[in-house]
Amino acid sequence: MSETRVKGTVVRQHRSHFVVEGDEGTEYLCGVSSKLRKTLEYPEADRASLHHRVQNVAKITATSPVVVGDRVEIEL
C-alpha cells in the first residue's frame, strides 16, 4: 500500500486541528498523531525503561509540537 505525503505550511489552528497549505496550494485539515501526542504527554522516564511515567503534569501548558508557520510533511 502506497502512502502519499505532502509538504506544506501550517496556516491556521482550530482547536486541536491544523490547516496545512500544501506547496501545490491545496489546504488540508490535519491533526497530530496520537502516538506523538502520547509521547509528549507521557515522556519515558529513562531510555532503558519501557514504561511511561507522567512527569510534572501541572507544568505542561501545551502538548502540541505544531504552531502556525511551521513547515510540515503530512500523510494523506
C-alpha atoms as one frame of an Amber mdcrd trajectory, in Angstrom:
protein
   0.000   0.000   0.000   1.438   3.346  -1.058   1.365   6.304   1.334   1.053
   9.771  -0.118   2.932  12.548   1.644   2.581  16.281   1.064   4.831  19.094
   2.285   3.320  22.404   3.289   2.976  25.186   5.843   0.612  25.379   8.824
  -1.605  28.408   8.156  -4.297  28.151  10.867  -5.111  26.295  14.064  -8.649
  25.392  15.072  -8.867  23.732  18.488  -6.809  20.539  18.163  -6.647  20.580
  14.354  -4.460  22.468  11.915  -4.963  23.731   8.381  -1.916  22.995   6.249
  -1.485  24.683   2.887   0.359  22.258   0.644   3.115  23.519  -1.625   0.695
  22.984  -4.549  -1.863  25.362  -2.942  -4.409  22.839  -1.593  -5.494  23.170
   2.059  -5.700  20.102   4.298  -7.300  19.740   7.743  -4.815  17.813   9.896
  -4.248  16.610  13.427  -1.237  15.470  15.438  -0.924  11.684  15.595  -1.950
  10.116  18.888   1.430   8.360  19.107   3.281  11.691  19.028   0.804  13.321
  21.424   1.204  10.463  23.954   4.985  10.725  23.711   4.728  14.420  24.610
   2.280  13.885  27.478   3.957  10.797  28.935   7.693  11.020  28.307   9.815
   7.976  29.077  11.435   8.247  32.471  14.638   6.594  31.302  15.905   5.286
  27.976  16.166   1.777  29.462  12.578   1.963  30.715   9.747   0.703  28.526
   7.142   2.244  30.831   5.894   5.798  30.525   5.507   7.998  33.569   3.654
  11.262  33.972   6.152  13.965  34.852   5.041  17.346  36.167   1.610  17.444
  34.535   0.815  20.728  36.261   3.735  22.331  34.410   2.626  21.190  30.938
   0.915  24.158  29.308   0.766  22.836  25.742   1.349  19.449  24.203   1.246
  20.420  20.570   4.565  20.453  18.754   2.972  22.374  15.855   2.447  26.129
  15.528   1.267  28.380  12.704   4.121  28.977  10.266   5.766  25.579  10.733
   6.824  23.626   7.669   5.392  20.120   7.946   5.005  16.895   5.998   1.571
  15.259   6.185   0.314  11.793   5.349  -2.849  11.666   3.280
